[in-house]
Amino acid sequence: MSDTETTTTRAPDAPHPLRWPILGLLGLAQLMLILDITVVAIALPDMGAELDLDRAALTWVVSGYALTFGSLMLLGGRAADLFGPKQVVLAGLAVFTTASLAAGLATGAPLLLVARIAQGAGAAMLSPAALSVVVRLFDGDERNRALGIWSALGGGGAALGVLLGGLITAGPGWAWVFFVNVPVGLIVLVSLARILPRLPRAGTGSLDIPGAALVAASTGALIYALIRAGDHGWLNTVTVALVLAAAVGYAAFALWQRRAAAPLMDLRLLGRRPVVAGIFVIAVTTALMVGAFFLGSFYLQNLQGHGALMTGVLFLPVALLTMAAAAAAGRVIGRLGARLLAVLSLAVAAAGFLLPVLWSGTTAMVTGVSVAAAGLGALFVVASATALATVAPHEAGVTSGVSAPSTSSVPRPEARPSPAPLPRAAPPAPAPRAPRASTTRSSSPPAWPRSPPSSSCA
């Protein structure tokens, strides 16, 4: 596939003329990754019945994707820095789309599980690289708006998956939760191959394979511990062992990064106050959204007696308000400042969580979760802008892999009795900014310095 490059020159600091269509395409790809978690979770009972899958197999249908996605995010971000984000975006999208086709065609557990792991690997390449592209194509107020749109897709995508999962399962069948990714993925792949510019590489050196293996194994152990804790409790021997193994692995990773000639990441990045503060707020926001989704869906289905499809319909305002609030936050954060917007967002979220405490019933629960989701959607934008404000261009991909919440944190609504455990995943956070590159033909594409975003609360 050949690239379509502009033949007219423009000022080095001029914004890319196709930045908004590119954002739309990358956002659609990212939405597909997030939807794939809750959509698949809703289809698990039908999937297990038709393929005769036992509890363990169904567990790994969800966990295999979450583990691979979460544990390889840092490696995918580093690859985007070293090889260029366009190449990694297209490769990740191609892997994810092909794996989706294989999952839909699966007639048994082996092919289905291999396909889900391949989907996670493709998503781990696509997500951080795409986030890096978004930030490198936008600047100033436009950058805040782009981050708002990106956060809206992540925050609302999981809620939309509840609705789409019910519709697809009740309609064409479980296989179409995978097949629907194929035409969407191909359209996005062809379109991005034509209009996405070849941004200059933001890093030098080679991939730190030992470091990548350490961080992937540690992250995988931690994510699996979170998944297992839902069934067996935090004090279970295996759960505790997994948490300890993750801690030891991360310590070994830190030691290795100090010795490696070409480390996977600069550990000094985690010593910056804005980065740490932003990551902390992302973690808190993710935990609150997980609680709202899980408890809200459990209450509506198990206590109020709503089915999967009706619960999905009831979650529609949750998705819409999350998206609207995140998009609005991206527009006003430059004027209000990150601190004030964070306080307002937390106040809105707290008010929403208070409603179902004071009143019971479907109306109170849906209203409360919707209001809380609006506050959390805006808070994602604040956290992302704070974490990414001081990141240098050569740290773009790596930081996106660090600051993006784990895909193991989005809960699975229990529409019907299901043998699978609760997957937890969260919307990925926006990537760090980096300089834009011209799409004109040039042997050495220039990189333009950018002023720091005004949204940082550092």
C-alpha positions as CSV (number, residue, x, y, z in Angstrom):
1,M,0.0,0.0,0.0
2,S,1.5,3.3,-1.0
3,D,1.2,6.5,0.9
4,T,-0.5,9.6,-0.5
5,E,1.7,12.5,0.3
6,T,1.0,16.2,-0.2
7,T,2.8,17.9,-3.0
8,T,2.2,21.4,-1.8
9,T,4.6,23.0,0.7
10,R,3.5,24.5,3.9
11,A,5.1,26.2,6.8
12,P,6.9,23.8,9.1
13,D,4.8,24.9,12.1
14,A,1.5,24.7,10.2
15,P,-1.0,22.2,11.4
16,H,-1.5,19.1,9.3
17,P,-4.4,19.6,6.9
18,L,-5.8,16.1,7.5
19,R,-5.4,16.0,11.2
20,W,-9.1,15.9,12.0
21,P,-9.9,13.0,9.6
22,I,-6.8,11.2,11.0
23,L,-8.1,11.7,14.5
24,G,-11.4,10.3,13.5
25,L,-9.9,7.2,12.0
26,L,-7.5,6.6,14.8
27,G,-10.4,7.2,17.3
28,L,-12.5,4.6,15.5
29,A,-9.7,2.1,15.7
30,Q,-9.2,2.8,19.4
31,L,-13.0,2.5,20.0
32,M,-12.9,-0.9,18.4
33,L,-10.3,-2.0,20.9
34,I,-12.3,-0.9,23.9
35,L,-15.6,-2.2,22.6
36,D,-14.0,-5.6,22.1
37,I,-13.8,-6.1,25.8
38,T,-17.4,-5.5,26.9
39,V,-19.0,-6.7,23.6
40,V,-17.2,-10.1,24.0
41,A,-18.0,-10.3,27.7
42,I,-21.7,-10.0,27.0
43,A,-21.5,-12.8,24.3
44,L,-19.7,-15.3,26.6
45,P,-22.7,-17.4,27.6
46,D,-23.8,-18.0,24.0
47,M,-20.1,-18.5,23.0
48,G,-19.6,-21.1,25.7
49,A,-22.9,-23.0,24.9
50,E,-22.2,-23.2,21.1
51,L,-18.5,-24.1,21.4
52,D,-18.9,-26.3,24.5
53,L,-16.3,-24.2,26.4
54,D,-15.8,-24.9,30.1
55,R,-15.3,-22.2,32.8
56,A,-11.5,-22.1,32.4
57,A,-11.7,-21.7,28.6
58,L,-14.2,-18.9,28.9
59,T,-12.1,-17.2,31.6
60,W,-9.2,-17.1,29.1
61,V,-11.3,-15.7,26.3
62,V,-11.5,-12.5,28.3
63,S,-8.3,-12.7,30.3
64,G,-6.1,-13.7,27.4
65,Y,-6.9,-10.5,25.6
66,A,-6.5,-8.3,28.7
67,L,-3.2,-9.9,29.8
68,T,-1.6,-9.6,26.4
69,F,-2.9,-6.1,25.8
70,G,-1.9,-4.8,29.2
71,S,1.5,-6.5,29.4
72,L,2.8,-5.4,26.0
73,M,1.7,-1.8,26.0
74,L,5.1,-0.5,27.0
75,L,6.8,-2.5,24.3
76,G,4.4,-1.3,21.7
77,G,5.0,2.3,22.8
78,R,8.8,1.9,22.6
79,A,8.4,0.3,19.2
80,A,6.5,3.4,18.0
81,D,9.4,5.6,19.2
82,L,12.0,3.5,17.4
83,F,10.3,2.5,14.2
84,G,7.9,5.3,13.7
85,P,4.2,5.5,14.8
86,K,2.7,5.0,11.3
87,Q,4.4,1.6,10.8
88,V,3.4,0.4,14.2
89,V,-0.2,1.7,13.9
90,L,-0.7,-0.1,10.6
91,A,1.0,-3.3,11.8
92,G,-1.1,-3.4,15.0
93,L,-4.3,-2.8,13.1
94,A,-3.6,-5.5,10.6
95,V,-2.8,-8.0,13.4
96,F,-6.0,-7.1,15.3
97,T,-8.2,-7.3,12.2
98,T,-6.8,-10.6,11.1
99,A,-7.1,-12.1,14.6
100,S,-10.7,-10.9,14.8
101,L,-11.6,-12.8,11.6
102,A,-9.9,-15.9,13.1
103,A,-11.8,-15.6,16.4
104,G,-15.1,-15.4,14.5
105,L,-14.3,-18.5,12.5
106,A,-13.2,-20.5,15.6
107,T,-14.9,-23.8,16.1
108,G,-13.2,-24.6,19.4
109,A,-11.2,-23.3,22.3
110,P,-7.7,-23.6,20.8
111,L,-8.2,-21.3,17.8
112,L,-10.4,-18.9,19.8
113,L,-7.8,-18.5,22.6
114,V,-4.9,-18.0,20.2
115,A,-6.9,-15.5,18.2
116,R,-7.8,-13.5,21.4
117,I,-4.1,-13.4,22.4
118,A,-3.2,-12.2,18.9
119,Q,-5.9,-9.5,19.2
120,G,-4.3,-8.3,22.5
121,A,-0.9,-8.2,20.8
122,G,-2.2,-6.1,17.9
123,A,-4.0,-3.8,20.3
124,A,-0.9,-3.3,22.4
125,M,0.9,-2.1,19.2
126,L,-1.9,0.0,17.9
127,S,-3.0,1.9,21.0
128,P,0.2,3.6,22.2
129,A,1.3,4.3,18.6
130,A,-2.1,5.9,17.7
131,L,-2.1,8.0,20.8
132,S,1.4,9.3,20.0
133,V,0.2,10.2,16.5
134,V,-2.7,12.2,17.8
135,V,-0.7,14.3,20.1
136,R,2.0,15.0,17.5
137,L,-0.5,16.3,15.0
138,F,-2.2,18.7,17.4
139,D,-1.1,21.6,19.5
140,G,-2.5,24.2,21.9
141,D,-6.2,24.4,22.3
142,E,-6.7,22.0,19.4
143,R,-4.6,19.5,21.2
144,N,-6.8,19.7,24.3
145,R,-9.9,19.2,22.1
146,A,-8.3,16.2,20.5
147,L,-7.4,14.7,23.9
148,G,-11.0,15.3,25.0
149,I,-12.3,13.4,22.0
150,W,-9.8,10.6,22.6
151,S,-10.8,10.3,26.3
152,A,-14.5,10.4,25.3
153,L,-14.0,7.4,23.0
154,G,-12.3,5.5,25.8
155,G,-14.7,6.4,28.6
156,G,-17.8,5.9,26.5
157,G,-16.7,2.9,24.5
158,A,-17.0,0.4,27.4
159,A,-20.6,1.5,28.1
160,L,-21.5,1.3,24.4
161,G,-20.1,-2.2,24.3
162,V,-22.8,-3.3,26.8
163,L,-25.5,-2.1,24.4
164,L,-23.8,-3.5,21.2
165,G,-23.1,-6.8,22.9
166,G,-26.7,-7.3,23.7
167,L,-27.8,-6.3,20.2
168,I,-25.3,-8.5,18.4
169,T,-25.9,-11.5,20.7
170,A,-29.6,-11.3,20.3
171,G,-29.3,-10.8,16.6
172,P,-26.8,-12.4,14.2
173,G,-25.0,-14.3,17.0
174,W,-21.8,-14.2,19.1
175,A,-19.4,-14.7,16.1
176,W,-20.3,-11.3,14.9
177,V,-18.8,-9.6,17.9
178,F,-15.6,-10.5,16.1
179,F,-16.7,-10.3,12.5
180,V,-17.8,-6.7,12.9
181,N,-14.2,-5.7,13.4
182,V,-13.1,-7.0,10.0
183,P,-14.8,-4.5,7.7
184,V,-14.2,-1.6,10.1
185,G,-10.5,-2.6,10.5
186,L,-10.0,-2.9,6.8
187,I,-11.5,0.5,6.0
188,V,-9.5,2.2,8.7
189,L,-6.3,0.4,7.6
190,V,-6.6,1.4,4.0
191,S,-7.6,5.0,4.8
192,L,-4.7,5.5,7.3
193,A,-2.2,3.9,4.9
194,R,-3.1,6.7,2.5
195,I,-3.4,9.8,4.7
196,L,-1.4,9.2,7.8
197,P,2.0,11.0,7.5
198,R,5.3,9.3,8.1
199,L,6.3,11.1,11.3
200,P,10.0,11.0,12.2
201,R,11.2,8.5,14.6
202,A,11.3,9.9,18.1
203,G,13.9,7.5,19.5
204,T,17.2,5.8,18.7
205,G,18.8,2.5,19.6
206,S,17.2,-1.0,19.6
207,L,14.4,-2.7,21.5
208,D,15.4,-3.8,25.0
209,I,14.2,-7.4,24.8
210,P,15.2,-8.4,28.3
211,G,13.5,-5.3,29.8
212,A,10.4,-5.9,27.7
213,A,10.2,-9.5,28.9
214,L,10.6,-8.4,32.5
215,V,7.9,-5.7,32.4
216,A,5.6,-7.8,30.3
217,A,5.8,-10.7,32.8
218,S,5.4,-8.5,35.8
219,T,2.4,-6.7,34.3
220,G,0.9,-9.9,33.2
221,A,1.3,-11.4,36.7
222,L,-0.3,-8.3,38.3
223,I,-3.2,-8.2,35.9
224,Y,-3.8,-11.9,36.4
225,A,-3.7,-11.4,40.2
226,L,-6.4,-8.7,39.8
227,I,-8.5,-11.1,37.7
228,R,-8.0,-14.0,40.1
229,A,-8.8,-11.9,43.1
230,G,-12.3,-11.5,41.9
231,D,-13.0,-15.2,42.2
232,H,-10.7,-16.3,45.0
233,G,-10.1,-13.2,47.1
234,W,-7.0,-11.1,47.8
235,L,-5.6,-13.4,50.5
236,N,-5.6,-16.5,48.3
237,T,-2.2,-18.0,48.2
238,V,-1.9,-17.9,44.4
239,T,-3.1,-14.3,44.3
240,V,-0.6,-13.1,46.9
241,A,2.2,-15.0,45.1
242,L,1.3,-13.3,41.8
243,V,1.4,-9.9,43.4
244,L,4.8,-10.6,45.0
245,A,6.1,-12.0,41.7
246,A,5.0,-8.8,40.0
247,A,6.7,-6.6,42.6
248,V,10.0,-8.6,42.3
249,G,9.7,-8.4,38.5
250,Y,9.3,-4.7,38.5
251,A,12.3,-4.3,40.9
252,A,14.4,-6.4,38.5
253,F,13.2,-4.3,35.6
254,A,14.2,-1.1,37.4
255,L,17.7,-2.5,38.1
256,W,18.0,-3.7,34.5
257,Q,17.0,-0.3,33.1
258,R,19.9,1.3,35.0
259,R,22.4,-1.1,33.4
260,A,21.0,-1.5,29.9
261,A,22.8,0.2,27.0
262,A,19.5,1.0,25.3
263,P,16.8,0.9,28.1
264,L,13.2,0.4,27.4
265,M,12.3,3.6,29.3
266,D,14.0,6.3,31.2
267,L,13.1,5.7,34.9
268,R,13.5,9.4,35.6
269,L,10.2,9.9,33.8
270,L,8.5,8.4,36.9
271,G,10.3,11.0,39.1
272,R,8.5,13.9,37.5
273,R,5.7,15.3,39.7
274,P,3.2,16.0,36.8
275,V,3.7,12.5,35.4
276,V,3.2,10.8,38.7
277,A,0.2,13.0,39.6
278,G,-1.4,12.4,36.3
279,I,-0.9,8.6,36.5
280,F,-2.3,8.6,40.0
281,V,-5.4,10.5,39.0
282,I,-5.9,8.1,36.0
283,A,-5.7,5.1,38.4
284,V,-8.2,6.6,40.8
285,T,-10.6,7.6,38.0
286,T,-10.3,4.1,36.5
287,A,-11.1,2.5,39.8
288,L,-14.2,4.7,40.3
289,M,-15.4,4.0,36.8
290,V,-14.9,0.3,37.3
291,G,-17.0,0.4,40.5
292,A,-19.7,2.4,38.8
293,F,-20.0,0.0,35.8
294,F,-19.8,-3.2,37.8
295,L,-22.1,-2.3,40.6
296,G,-24.5,-0.4,38.3
297,S,-24.9,-3.3,35.9
298,F,-25.0,-5.9,38.7
299,Y,-27.8,-3.9,40.4
300,L,-29.8,-3.4,37.2
301,Q,-29.6,-7.1,36.1
302,N,-29.6,-9.1,39.4
303,L,-31.7,-6.9,41.6
304,Q,-34.0,-5.0,39.2
305,G,-34.4,-8.0,36.9
306,H,-33.4,-6.3,33.6
307,G,-32.0,-8.4,30.8
308,A,-28.8,-7.9,28.9
309,L,-30.4,-5.8,26.1
310,M,-32.4,-3.6,28.4
311,T,-29.3,-3.0,30.6
312,G,-27.4,-2.0,27.5
313,V,-30.1,0.5,26.6
314,L,-30.1,1.9,30.2
315,F,-26.3,2.3,29.9
316,L,-26.7,4.4,26.8
317,P,-26.9,7.7,28.7
318,V,-23.9,6.7,30.7
319,A,-21.9,6.4,27.4
320,L,-23.3,9.6,25.9
321,L,-22.6,11.7,29.0
322,T,-19.1,10.3,29.4
323,M,-18.3,11.3,25.8
324,A,-19.9,14.7,26.0
325,A,-18.2,15.6,29.3
326,A,-14.8,14.5,28.1
327,A,-15.2,16.4,24.8
328,A,-16.3,19.5,26.7
329,A,-13.4,19.2,29.2
330,G,-11.0,19.2,26.3
331,R,-12.5,22.6,25.1
332,V,-12.4,24.4,28.4
333,I,-9.4,23.0,30.2
334,G,-7.2,25.7,28.7
335,R,-9.4,28.5,30.1
336,L,-10.3,27.0,33.5
337,G,-7.0,25.3,34.3
338,A,-6.4,21.7,35.3
339,R,-6.8,22.2,39.0
340,L,-10.2,23.9,38.9
341,L,-11.5,21.5,36.3
342,A,-10.4,18.5,38.4
343,V,-12.2,19.8,41.5
344,L,-15.4,20.4,39.5
345,S,-15.2,17.0,37.9
346,L,-14.7,15.2,41.2
347,A,-17.6,17.2,42.7
348,V,-19.9,16.1,39.8
349,A,-18.7,12.5,40.2
350,A,-19.3,12.5,44.0
351,A,-22.8,13.9,43.5
352,G,-23.6,11.2,41.0
353,F,-22.4,8.4,43.3
354,L,-24.5,9.9,46.1
355,L,-27.8,9.5,44.3
356,P,-28.1,5.7,44.4
357,V,-27.0,5.8,48.0
358,L,-29.9,8.1,49.0
359,W,-32.5,6.6,46.7
360,S,-33.1,3.1,45.3
361,G,-34.6,1.9,42.0
362,T,-33.6,1.9,38.3
363,T,-34.1,5.6,37.8
364,A,-31.9,6.6,40.7
365,M,-29.1,4.1,39.6
366,V,-29.1,5.1,36.0
367,T,-29.2,8.8,36.8
368,G,-26.4,8.5,39.4
369,V,-24.1,6.4,37.3
370,S,-24.6,8.8,34.3
371,V,-23.8,11.9,36.3
372,A,-20.8,10.2,37.9
373,A,-19.6,9.0,34.5
374,A,-19.8,12.6,33.2
375,G,-17.5,13.8,36.0
376,L,-15.1,10.9,35.5
377,G,-15.0,11.5,31.7
378,A,-13.8,15.1,32.3
379,L,-11.3,13.9,34.9
380,F,-9.7,11.6,32.4
381,V,-8.9,14.6,30.3
382,V,-7.4,16.5,33.2
383,A,-5.3,13.5,34.3
384,S,-4.0,13.0,30.8
385,A,-3.1,16.6,30.2
386,T,-1.2,16.7,33.5
387,A,0.7,13.5,33.0
388,L,1.8,14.3,29.4
389,A,2.6,18.0,29.8
390,T,6.3,17.6,30.4
391,V,7.0,14.6,28.2
392,A,9.7,15.1,25.5
393,P,9.2,13.9,21.9
394,H,11.5,10.9,22.2
395,E,9.4,9.7,25.2
396,A,6.1,9.9,23.4
397,G,5.4,6.2,22.7
398,V,6.9,4.9,26.0
399,T,4.9,7.3,28.1
400,S,1.7,6.4,26.4
401,G,2.3,2.8,27.3
402,V,3.0,3.7,31.0
403,S,0.1,6.2,31.5
404,A,-2.6,4.2,29.7
405,P,-4.7,2.3,32.3
406,S,-4.6,-1.5,32.1
407,T,-7.2,-3.2,29.9
408,S,-8.0,-5.6,32.7
409,S,-10.1,-3.0,34.6
410,V,-13.4,-2.8,32.7
411,P,-16.0,-4.9,34.4
412,R,-18.2,-7.4,32.6
413,P,-21.9,-6.9,33.2
414,E,-23.6,-10.0,34.5
415,A,-26.6,-10.2,32.2
416,R,-27.1,-14.0,32.7
417,P,-25.3,-16.6,34.7
418,S,-21.9,-16.9,33.1
419,P,-19.0,-19.1,33.9
420,A,-16.5,-16.4,33.1
421,P,-14.9,-14.2,35.7
422,L,-15.1,-10.4,35.6
423,P,-12.5,-8.8,33.3
424,R,-11.4,-5.4,34.3
425,A,-10.2,-2.8,31.8
426,A,-10.1,0.9,31.6
427,P,-10.1,3.4,28.7
428,P,-6.7,4.1,27.5
429,A,-5.3,7.5,28.3
430,P,-4.0,10.0,25.6
431,A,-0.4,9.7,24.6
432,P,2.3,12.3,25.2
433,R,2.8,15.0,22.7
434,A,5.6,15.1,20.3
435,P,6.6,17.3,17.3
436,R,4.7,17.1,14.1
437,A,6.2,16.3,10.8
438,S,5.4,17.7,7.4
439,T,3.8,15.4,4.9
440,T,5.7,16.9,2.0
441,R,8.4,14.8,0.4
442,S,11.6,15.4,2.1
443,S,14.7,13.5,2.9
444,S,14.9,14.8,6.4
445,P,11.5,15.7,7.8
446,P,11.8,18.6,10.3
447,A,10.5,18.5,13.8
448,W,9.0,21.6,15.4
449,P,9.4,22.7,19.0
450,R,6.2,23.2,20.8
451,S,5.3,25.4,23.8
452,P,4.2,23.5,26.9
453,P,0.4,23.0,27.1
454,S,-1.4,25.4,29.3
455,S,-3.4,22.7,30.9
456,S,-0.8,21.2,33.1
457,C,-1.4,21.5,36.8
458,A,2.2,20.9,37.7
